[in-house]
Amino acid sequence: MKTTLHYKGHRWTNEEIVSLMASWSKGVSPQDIAKRLRVTPYAVAKMVVRLRLNGIPLERRRKGHVLGRYNTPWTQADVEYLLSRRKQRATLVEIATDLGRTHNAIQGMIQRLQQEGVSVPMYGMGVRRLWDPNTLRAILAGAAPDQ
C-alpha cells in the first residue's frame, strides 16, 4: 500500500479505478476519494474526465452539489415553512440552510409564489440606485437636468 501522495507519474490500477467509480457514483467528495486512494484531489478530477472521455457515464457535479437534491419537488410543508420564516424576517440563506436547498432555489420559489398572487414578505428590497433615471434621460435628450 502506498504511504505518500503521488504528485507525478502515478499509474492508476484497475482496483483504484473501480473504487473511484463506485465512490463517485455514491456521491463521495473528490477530497475524500483522494485521501482514501492516496492521490491528490486534482488527480481524481483528472481521472474522472479521462473516464468520461472514454465513454464511462460518470455523473457531472456542480459546486455545492448535494447528491439527490437536484429538482426535488417542493412539498406543502416546505412552502409553509418558507412563508413562516419570511414573516419572522429570516434571510434566504437561513431558510435555504434549514430546508437543505440552495439560495437560488428559495429565491425562485418566492418568485413563483409572487407570480401566483401569494404575498411573500420581502425585506431590504428598496431601490438602491446610485443614479437618477430622470436625470439620465434629460442628459441623453440634450436638456439640462432638473435639480
N, C-alpha and C positions, 0 to 999 in steps of 0.2 A: 504494500500500500504506500502511496506517495505521502511524504511528510511535509513537503513545501509546495507553495503555489507555483505553477508553471507559467511563466510570463512569455516565454518564447519556445517555439518548437514542440509544443505539446501535441502528441498524436492521440486522437480520441480512439478508445477501444469500443467494440460493439456493445459491451455491457454498459459503458458510460453513456453512449448514445441512447440506448434503450431506457436507461434510468432518467436521462434528461427529458426524453419524450413523454415518459409516464408522469414525471413531476410537473412538466409544463402543462399537460392536459388536466392535471388536478388543480392547477392554479397556484402552484408554489412560486414564490418570487424568484427572479433570477439571482438575487443575492444569496438566498437560502440554497438554491441548487448549486451555486458556485462554491459555497462553503462545504457542502456535502461531497462534491466531486473534486475538491481541492484545486480549483481553477479560478480565474478571475471572472467577475460578472460580465465583462466585455467578451470573454471567450464563449460564455454561454449564449449571449446575444448573437455573436457571430455564427455560432454553430446552428442556432435556430434559423437564421437567414439562409445558411447553406442548405439546411434540410428542406426549407420551403422551396428553394430554387430547384431541388432535386425531386419535387413532387410530393413531399410529405406534408399533409394538410394540418399544420400546427396553427392554433388559434392566434389571431393578432390581438395584441393588448394595447390599451391606451394608458397614459399616465393617470393614476388614481383609479384604475380599473379594479373592481371587486367582482370576483367570479360569481355569476348567477344573478347580478343586479341589472344587467342590460335589458331595457324595455320591460321591467317588472311593472305590471299594471297597478294603478292606484286603487286602493280599497276605500270604501266609505269611511272607515276608521282613520285612514291616513289623511284624507281630506279634512275631516272634522278636527283632527289633531292640528293640522296646518292652520286652520281658521282660528282655533282657540289660542294657539301660541302667538299668532299675529296680533290678536286682541290684547295679549299680555306684553306686547311690544318686543317680542323676540326677533332677533335678526335672522336673515335667511340662512346664515352659516350654522347658527344654533339649531334651527329646525332641521336642516339637512343632516347634521350630526345625529340628532335624535332619531330621525327616520331612516338613517343609513342610506341616504341618497346624496346626490351632488347638489351644489348651489344652483346650477343651471336647471336641474330638474324641478326644484322648488319654485324658481322664478318662472319657469314655463307653465307650471300648474296654476300659479297665481294669475298669469296672463290668460290662460284658458278659462279660469273661473270668472274673471272680469268680463271676458267676451260673452259668457253665458248670462251675465247680469248679476252675478253674486258679488256683493260688496265686500272686498277684502281690504282691511285697514293697511294703508301704506304710510310709512313714516320716513321722513327725510327725503321726500321726492319733490321738493320745490325746484323752481327754475334756477339753475346755477350757471348763468351765463356771465362771461367777462365782457360781453359786448351788448349793445342795444340794437335789435334788428331794425328799428325805425331809423336810427341814425345811419346805419349802413345803407339802407335803401335811399336815403336822401343823398348820401355821398355818391352812390352809383348813378343817381339821376342827375347829378351835377348841381344840385341845390345845396345851399348852406344848411348844415344840420341844425335842428331846433335844440336850443339849450335851455 
